[in-house]
Amino acid sequence: KENSSENILSSANRLLLHEGRLMLAESTRLLDVYLFLFNDFLLITKIKRNKKKYGGSDTSLIPVRPSLTPELQSFIREGGFCTVLDQPIPLDRLILKNVEPV
């Protein structure tokens, strides 16, 4: 829900441990996703590209938070954005397995 998405990140005790791009294999296609690993849950967002760039040819004027990684800052400047793909996954319910590369 758009109105509650800001509340997801507002906890004072929540720490961002790692973030980065990943290809998520769905049943018939690959999805370009951006993951945020916090100390209490994993948030999977879908990467979307805006058809039109903001600010004309000078994208350096787009405000970007300095706390974001350079990769994510660059992506946002190119007109991209992330939307939450599904509910955050609590780490106490997450199981990790090693799989063979496809």
C-alpha positions in Angstrom: 0.0 0.0 0.0 1.4 3.3 -1.0 0.4 5.2 2.2 2.0 2.6 4.5 5.2 2.0 2.5 7.0 4.9 4.3 6.2 3.4 7.7 8.1 0.2 6.7 11.4 2.1 7.0 10.6 4.3 9.9 11.6 2.1 12.9 14.4 3.6 14.9 15.8 0.1 15.6 15.8 -1.0 12.0 19.2 -1.2 10.3 19.9 -1.6 6.6 22.5 -4.4 6.3 22.9 -4.9 2.6 21.2 -3.9 -0.7 21.7 -4.7 -4.3 20.3 -5.8 -7.7 19.3 -9.4 -8.4 17.6 -11.3 -11.1 14.5 -13.2 -9.7 13.4 -16.3 -11.6 9.6 -16.5 -11.8 7.9 -19.4 -13.5 8.2 -18.1 -17.1 10.4 -15.0 -16.9 13.2 -13.2 -15.1 12.5 -10.1 -13.1 15.0 -7.4 -12.4 14.7 -6.7 -8.7 16.4 -4.6 -6.0 16.7 -6.2 -2.5 17.0 -4.4 0.8 18.2 -6.6 3.7 17.4 -5.1 7.1 18.2 -6.6 10.4 14.6 -7.8 10.8 13.2 -8.4 7.3 14.0 -8.7 3.5 12.3 -6.3 1.2 12.1 -7.2 -2.5 11.3 -4.3 -4.9 10.7 -4.4 -8.6 12.8 -2.2 -10.7 10.9 0.0 -13.1 12.2 2.3 -15.7 10.4 5.6 -16.4 9.8 6.2 -20.1 10.7 9.9 -19.9 13.7 11.3 -18.0 13.2 14.1 -15.5 15.0 17.4 -15.9 15.6 17.1 -19.7 19.2 16.4 -20.6 20.6 17.5 -17.2 19.7 14.7 -14.8 22.3 15.9 -12.2 19.6 18.2 -10.8 17.4 15.4 -9.6 17.5 15.3 -5.8 18.9 12.0 -4.6 19.5 10.9 -1.0 23.2 10.7 -0.1 22.6 7.6 2.0 21.7 5.6 -1.2 24.4 3.5 -2.9 26.0 4.9 -6.0 24.3 2.2 -8.1 20.8 3.1 -6.8 21.5 6.9 -7.1 22.6 6.4 -10.8 19.5 4.3 -11.5 17.2 7.0 -10.0 18.9 9.7 -12.0 18.2 7.7 -15.2 14.5 7.9 -14.4 14.2 4.5 -12.6 12.3 3.7 -9.5 11.5 0.7 -7.2 8.1 -0.5 -6.1 7.5 -3.0 -3.4 6.9 -6.4 -5.0 5.4 -8.2 -2.1 5.1 -8.1 1.7 8.4 -7.8 3.5 9.8 -11.2 4.6 10.6 -11.5 8.3 14.1 -12.9 8.8 12.8 -15.4 11.3 10.6 -16.9 8.5 13.3 -16.9 5.8 15.2 -20.0 4.8 18.3 -19.7 2.6 19.6 -22.6 0.5 22.5 -22.9 -1.8 21.4 -23.8 -5.4 23.4 -24.7 -8.4 23.8 -22.0 -11.0 21.5 -22.4 -14.0 
